[in-house]
């Protein structure tokens, strides 16, 4: 089953390699979508793929890279989008 989620990750998640961490994890889990920094200091993730892999990405995002400190994740389910392919970091 394909699942697509929109995440807003808050805490110390910018300037700590969080986007690269998510990019690596998403590629490893064979997910499509993107990750980007938001102006308020949060990180936004849009990811799609097999439901167990999405669950794993969320689990990894809750921890983040060693220098990050995640204080919260907002998760919103979205309709799958067949046009999504590959995963990218939006700068």
MMTF fields as JSON, N, C-alpha, C and O atoms, coordinates in Angstrom:
{
  "mmtfVersion": "1.0.0",
  "mmtfProducer": "UNKNOWN",
  "numBonds": 363,
  "numAtoms": 364,
  "numGroups": 91,
  "numChains": 1,
  "numModels": 1,
  "chainsPerModel": [1],
  "groupsPerChain": [91],
  "chainIdList": ["A"],
  "bondAtomList": [4, 2, 8, 6, 12, 10, 16, 14, 20, 18, 24, 22, 28, 26, 32, 30, 36, 34, 40, 38, 44, 42, 48, 46, 52, 50, 56, 54, 60, 58, 64, 62, 68, 66, 72, 70, 76, 74, 80, 78, 84, 82, 88, 86, 92, 90, 96, 94, 100, 98, 104, 102, 108, 106, 112, 110, 116, 114, 120, 118, 124, 122, 128, 126, 132, 130, 136, 134, 140, 138, 144, 142, 148, 146, 152, 150, 156, 154, 160, 158, 164, 162, 168, 166, 172, 170, 176, 174, 180, 178, 184, 182, 188, 186, 192, 190, 196, 194, 200, 198, 204, 202, 208, 206, 212, 210, 216, 214, 220, 218, 224, 222, 228, 226, 232, 230, 236, 234, 240, 238, 244, 242, 248, 246, 252, 250, 256, 254, 260, 258, 264, 262, 268, 266, 272, 270, 276, 274, 280, 278, 284, 282, 288, 286, 292, 290, 296, 294, 300, 298, 304, 302, 308, 306, 312, 310, 316, 314, 320, 318, 324, 322, 328, 326, 332, 330, 336, 334, 340, 338, 344, 342, 348, 346, 352, 350, 356, 354, 360, 358],
  "bondOrderList": [1, 1, 1, 1, 1, 1, 1, 1, 1, 1, 1, 1, 1, 1, 1, 1, 1, 1, 1, 1, 1, 1, 1, 1, 1, 1, 1, 1, 1, 1, 1, 1, 1, 1, 1, 1, 1, 1, 1, 1, 1, 1, 1, 1, 1, 1, 1, 1, 1, 1, 1, 1, 1, 1, 1, 1, 1, 1, 1, 1, 1, 1, 1, 1, 1, 1, 1, 1, 1, 1, 1, 1, 1, 1, 1, 1, 1, 1, 1, 1, 1, 1, 1, 1, 1, 1, 1, 1, 1, 1],
  "groupList": [{"groupName": "UNK", "atomNameList": ["N", "CA", "C", "O"], "elementList": ["N", "C", "C", "O"], "formalChargeList": [0, 0, 0, 0], "bondAtomList": [1, 0, 2, 1, 3, 2], "bondOrderList": [1, 1, 2], "singleLetterCode": "X", "chemCompType": "L-PEPTIDE LINKING"}],
  "groupTypeList": [0, 0, 0, 0, 0, 0, 0, 0, 0, 0, 0, 0, 0, 0, 0, 0, 0, 0, 0, 0, 0, 0, 0, 0, 0, 0, 0, 0, 0, 0, 0, 0, 0, 0, 0, 0, 0, 0, 0, 0, 0, 0, 0, 0, 0, 0, 0, 0, 0, 0, 0, 0, 0, 0, 0, 0, 0, 0, 0, 0, 0, 0, 0, 0, 0, 0, 0, 0, 0, 0, 0, 0, 0, 0, 0, 0, 0, 0, 0, 0, 0, 0, 0, 0, 0, 0, 0, 0, 0, 0, 0],
  "groupIdList": [1, 2, 3, 4, 5, 6, 7, 8, 9, 10, 11, 12, 13, 14, 15, 16, 17, 18, 19, 20, 21, 22, 23, 24, 25, 26, 27, 28, 29, 30, 31, 32, 33, 34, 35, 36, 37, 38, 39, 40, 41, 42, 43, 44, 45, 46, 47, 48, 49, 50, 51, 52, 53, 54, 55, 56, 57, 58, 59, 60, 61, 62, 63, 64, 65, 66, 67, 68, 69, 70, 71, 72, 73, 74, 75, 76, 77, 78, 79, 80, 81, 82, 83, 84, 85, 86, 87, 88, 89, 90, 91],
  "secStructList": [7, 3, 3, 3, 3, 3, 3, 3, 3, 3, 3, 3, 7, 1, 1, 1, 1, 2, 2, 2, 2, 2, 2, 2, 2, 2, 2, 2, 6, 6, 7, 3, 3, 3, 3, 3, 3, 7, 6, 6, 1, 7, 3, 3, 3, 3, 3, 3, 3, 3, 2, 2, 2, 2, 2, 2, 2, 2, 2, 2, 2, 2, 2, 7, 1, 6, 6, 7, 3, 3, 3, 3, 3, 3, 3, 3, 3, 3, 7, 7, 7, 6, 6, 7, 7, 1, 3, 3, 3, 3, 7],
  "xCoordList": [0.833, 0.0, 0.878, 1.778, 0.604, 1.353, 0.744, -0.474, 1.634, 1.224, 2.023, 3.202, 1.376, 2.061, 1.783, 0.64, 2.845, 2.704, 3.39, 4.342, 2.871, 3.462, 3.865, 3.025, 5.151, 5.663, 6.2, 6.805, 5.975, 6.644, 7.408, 6.816, 8.726, 9.587, 10.107, 10.683, 9.898, 10.335, 11.405, 11.589, 12.095, 13.2, 14.46, 14.398, 15.612, 16.877, 17.114, 17.778, 16.562, 16.589, 17.177, 17.172, 17.675, 18.361, 19.814, 20.132, 20.697, 22.156, 22.749, 23.79, 22.09, 22.604, 22.62, 22.812, 22.419, 22.426, 21.126, 21.105, 20.041, 18.77, 18.236, 17.777, 18.294, 17.785, 18.566, 17.98, 19.895, 20.711, 20.417, 20.403, 20.184, 19.831, 18.532, 18.449, 17.52, 16.233, 16.391, 15.816, 17.166, 17.403, 18.035, 17.588, 19.063, 19.734, 18.771, 18.721, 18.002, 17.055, 15.982, 15.655, 15.439, 14.374, 14.869, 14.158, 16.089, 16.647, 16.878, 16.59, 17.403, 17.634, 16.324, 16.29, 15.251, 13.937, 13.133, 11.985, 13.744, 13.119, 11.819, 10.809, 11.874, 10.716, 10.895, 12.016, 9.808, 9.879, 9.362, 8.649, 9.743, 9.296, 10.408, 11.318, 10.336, 11.316, 11.372, 10.496, 12.43, 12.613, 13.148, 13.956, 12.7, 13.211, 13.104, 12.299, 13.937, 13.874, 12.739, 12.451, 12.099, 11.083, 11.662, 12.572, 11.149, 11.705, 11.613, 12.445, 10.647, 10.502, 11.459, 11.423, 12.32, 13.267, 12.884, 13.636, 11.716, 11.284, 11.735, 12.225, 11.567, 11.854, 10.569, 9.834, 10.308, 9.108, 9.523, 10.5, 8.771, 9.047, 7.76, 6.691, 7.875, 6.763, 7.312, 8.218, 6.785, 7.338, 6.243, 5.154, 6.562, 5.604, 6.319, 7.449, 5.635, 6.183, 5.409, 4.292, 6.02, 5.381, 5.142, 6.014, 3.96, 3.564, 4.614, 4.905, 5.205, 6.209, 7.45, 8.087, 7.795, 8.963, 8.664, 9.545, 7.432, 7.02, 7.096, 7.593, 6.6, 6.673, 8.123, 8.416, 9.023, 10.444, 11.032, 11.826, 10.662, 11.158, 10.707, 11.492, 9.45, 8.931, 9.712, 10.072, 9.972, 10.734, 12.135, 12.61, 12.783, 14.119, 14.063, 14.952, 13.015, 12.862, 12.675, 13.1, 12.046, 11.833, 13.164, 13.27, 14.173, 15.497, 16.399, 17.037, 16.45, 17.289, 18.757, 19.127, 19.615, 21.054, 21.52, 20.78, 22.727, 23.224, 23.173, 22.942, 23.381, 23.401, 22.018, 21.874, 21.007, 19.654, 18.975, 19.411, 17.904, 17.07, 15.624, 15.135, 14.949, 13.571, 12.636, 12.679, 11.789, 10.838, 9.413, 8.538, 9.173, 7.832, 7.759, 8.549, 6.79, 6.53, 5.021, 4.257, 4.619, 3.222, 3.128, 3.9, 2.184, 2.033, 0.641, -0.37, 0.612, -0.657, -0.639, 0.298, -1.659, -1.775, -2.262, -3.154, -1.669, -2.063, -2.434, -2.066, -3.163, -3.467, -2.176, -1.399, -1.925, -0.741, -0.737, -1.79, 0.462, 0.64, 1.519, 2.717, 0.926, 1.661, 2.763, 3.62, 2.756, 3.788, 5.083, 6.104, 5.055, 6.275, 7.248, 6.877, 8.498, 9.541, 10.857, 11.168, 11.621, 12.888, 12.683, 11.561, 13.775, 13.71, 14.721, 15.821, 14.358, 15.269, 15.249, 14.296, 16.339, 16.461, 16.182, 16.827, 15.23, 14.924, 15.695, 15.53, 16.535, 17.353, 16.71, 17.248],
  "yCoordList": [-1.192, 0.0, 1.256, 1.396, 2.155, 3.412, 4.425, 4.568, 5.117, 6.132, 7.405, 7.343, 8.55, 9.838, 10.694, 10.819, 11.283, 12.121, 13.471, 13.618, 14.439, 15.779, 15.954, 15.86, 16.209, 16.361, 17.767, 18.351, 18.302, 19.52, 19.111, 18.738, 19.19, 18.767, 20.021, 20.9, 20.093, 21.272, 20.907, 19.742, 21.932, 21.753, 22.345, 23.25, 21.824, 22.266, 21.363, 20.331, 21.766, 20.917, 21.638, 21.088, 22.846, 23.535, 23.745, 23.927, 23.718, 23.862, 22.703, 22.852, 21.545, 20.346, 19.134, 18.006, 19.359, 18.272, 17.486, 16.354, 18.083, 17.362, 17.029, 15.911, 18.0, 17.732, 16.601, 15.729, 16.622, 15.564, 14.212, 13.183, 14.223, 13.008, 12.406, 11.202, 13.261, 12.808, 12.347, 11.335, 13.087, 12.717, 11.324, 10.487, 11.075, 9.769, 8.661, 7.605, 8.916, 7.919, 7.614, 6.45, 8.652, 8.472, 7.671, 6.809, 7.962, 7.223, 5.766, 4.857, 5.557, 4.195, 3.406, 2.206, 4.094, 3.461, 3.461, 3.016, 3.963, 3.998, 4.801, 4.376, 5.969, 6.864, 7.964, 8.253, 8.572, 9.735, 10.943, 10.809, 12.133, 13.364, 14.368, 14.421, 15.179, 16.241, 16.669, 16.339, 17.414, 17.984, 19.402, 19.656, 20.33, 21.705, 22.388, 22.003, 23.414, 24.242, 25.243, 25.706, 25.572, 26.624, 27.838, 27.701, 29.013, 30.238, 30.302, 30.959, 29.656, 29.706, 28.807, 28.789, 28.056, 27.179, 25.711, 24.864, 25.4, 24.008, 23.413, 24.125, 22.108, 21.417, 20.763, 20.152, 20.899, 20.333, 19.137, 19.199, 18.047, 16.83, 16.379, 16.365, 16.018, 15.427, 14.109, 14.107, 12.998, 11.686, 10.705, 10.711, 9.86, 8.867, 7.553, 7.525, 6.458, 5.135, 4.072, 4.302, 2.903, 1.795, 2.191, 2.78, 1.868, 2.273, 1.931, 2.786, 0.711, 0.419, 1.306, 1.611, 1.723, 2.588, 4.013, 4.694, 4.46, 5.778, 5.768, 6.716, 4.692, 4.572, 4.658, 5.305, 4.002, 4.019, 5.415, 5.842, 6.132, 7.496, 8.39, 9.186, 8.258, 9.063, 8.736, 9.635, 7.454, 7.037, 7.667, 8.146, 7.661, 8.261, 9.775, 10.369, 10.402, 11.857, 12.268, 13.353, 11.412, 11.713, 11.807, 12.524, 11.09, 11.107, 12.134, 12.944, 12.099, 13.024, 12.712, 11.752, 13.522, 13.331, 13.713, 14.341, 13.337, 13.494, 14.926, 15.113, 15.938, 17.325, 17.967, 19.095, 17.25, 17.819, 17.52, 16.666, 18.246, 18.0, 18.215, 19.344, 17.121, 17.186, 17.32, 16.52, 18.351, 18.564, 18.211, 18.083, 18.05, 17.682, 17.411, 17.932, 16.583, 16.323, 16.359, 15.656, 17.202, 17.247, 16.347, 16.503, 15.405, 14.452, 14.602, 14.525, 14.817, 14.923, 13.921, 13.901, 13.106, 12.136, 12.86, 13.706, 12.523, 13.1, 11.986, 10.828, 12.347, 11.387, 11.084, 12.001, 9.828, 9.51, 10.29, 10.56, 10.647, 11.432, 10.637, 10.482, 10.132, 9.275, 10.022, 9.389, 11.362, 12.124, 12.256, 12.673, 11.905, 11.999, 10.901, 9.731, 11.289, 10.28, 10.808, 11.99, 9.94, 10.359, 11.19, 11.576, 11.46, 12.29, 13.412, 13.192, 14.614, 15.745, 16.667, 16.702, 17.411, 18.462, 19.77, 20.08, 20.536, 21.837, 22.89, 23.019, 23.639, 24.678, 26.033, 27.028],
  "zCoordList": [0.0, 0.0, 0.0, 0.827, -0.928, -1.013, -0.047, 0.059, 0.649, 1.63, 1.352, 1.004, 1.508, 1.334, 2.556, 2.997, 3.099, 4.285, 4.101, 3.334, 4.829, 4.907, 6.366, 7.261, 6.605, 7.969, 8.176, 7.277, 9.365, 9.805, 11.067, 12.079, 10.976, 12.086, 12.774, 12.134, 14.089, 14.835, 15.858, 16.21, 16.319, 17.267, 16.667, 15.835, 17.095, 16.496, 15.284, 15.386, 14.141, 12.945, 11.724, 10.622, 11.911, 10.821, 11.209, 12.384, 10.214, 10.398, 11.186, 11.825, 11.144, 11.831, 10.89, 11.343, 9.583, 8.609, 8.545, 8.062, 9.03, 9.079, 7.682, 7.444, 6.756, 5.405, 4.735, 4.094, 4.888, 4.28, 4.929, 4.254, 6.235, 6.977, 6.424, 6.183, 6.228, 5.693, 4.241, 3.841, 3.461, 2.062, 1.978, 1.193, 2.776, 2.796, 3.202, 2.572, 4.268, 4.772, 3.723, 3.49, 3.095, 2.105, 0.904, 0.388, 0.463, -0.678, -0.3, -1.078, 0.905, 1.398, 1.49, 1.218, 1.877, 2.034, 0.731, 0.703, -0.344, -1.675, -1.69, -2.252, -1.059, -1.025, -2.053, -2.472, -2.456, -3.339, -2.564, -1.57, -3.049, -2.41, -2.274, -3.102, -1.213, -1.023, 0.446, 1.245, 0.772, 2.105, 1.933, 1.04, 2.786, 2.718, 4.074, 4.922, 4.258, 5.459, 5.305, 4.202, 6.423, 6.451, 7.162, 7.979, 6.862, 7.425, 8.951, 9.576, 9.559, 11.01, 11.784, 13.014, 11.082, 11.758, 11.726, 12.208, 11.16, 11.044, 9.72, 8.844, 9.58, 8.332, 7.842, 8.618, 6.542, 5.912, 5.066, 4.319, 5.191, 4.426, 3.742, 4.352, 2.49, 1.749, 1.229, 0.396, 1.7, 1.337, 0.971, 1.544, -0.003, -0.478, -0.737, -1.224, -0.4, -0.671, 0.077, 0.541, 0.188, 0.897, 2.347, 2.985, 2.87, 4.225, 5.288, 6.125, 5.3, 6.332, 6.222, 7.231, 4.994, 4.796, 5.261, 5.786, 5.072, 5.587, 7.112, 7.72, 7.726, 9.185, 9.661, 10.666, 8.932, 9.299, 9.142, 9.98, 8.087, 7.898, 9.053, 9.57, 9.452, 10.571, 11.84, 12.6, 12.067, 13.245, 13.236, 14.264, 12.078, 11.972, 12.14, 12.751, 11.595, 11.712, 13.171, 13.567, 13.969, 15.393, 16.136, 17.131, 15.658, 16.276, 15.602, 16.274, 14.274, 13.516, 13.653, 14.328, 13.013, 13.142, 14.546, 15.303, 14.882, 16.257, 16.794, 17.988, 15.952, 16.444, 16.508, 16.979, 16.036, 16.051, 17.38, 18.152, 17.617, 18.789, 18.363, 18.333, 18.034, 17.552, 18.75, 19.685, 18.703, 19.801, 19.399, 20.256, 18.087, 17.647, 16.159, 15.372, 15.791, 14.374, 14.155, 14.817, 13.205, 12.782, 11.555, 10.609, 11.567, 10.465, 9.861, 10.56, 8.55, 7.84, 6.691, 5.893, 6.61, 5.511, 4.261, 4.332, 3.116, 1.838, 0.868, 1.065, -0.175, -1.238, -1.987, -2.252, -2.336, -3.137, -4.452, -5.03, -4.913, -6.131, -7.086, -6.849, -8.167, -9.106, -9.855, -10.472, -9.813, -10.526, -9.722, -10.268, -8.427, -7.613, -7.997, -8.09, -8.22, -8.467, -7.934, -8.083, -7.318, -6.74, -5.491, -5.163, -4.798, -3.592, -3.75, -4.257, -3.318, -3.479, -2.274, -1.495, -2.151, -1.143, -1.86, -2.862, -1.358, -1.95, -1.162, 0.051, -1.866, -1.206, -1.356, -0.869]
}
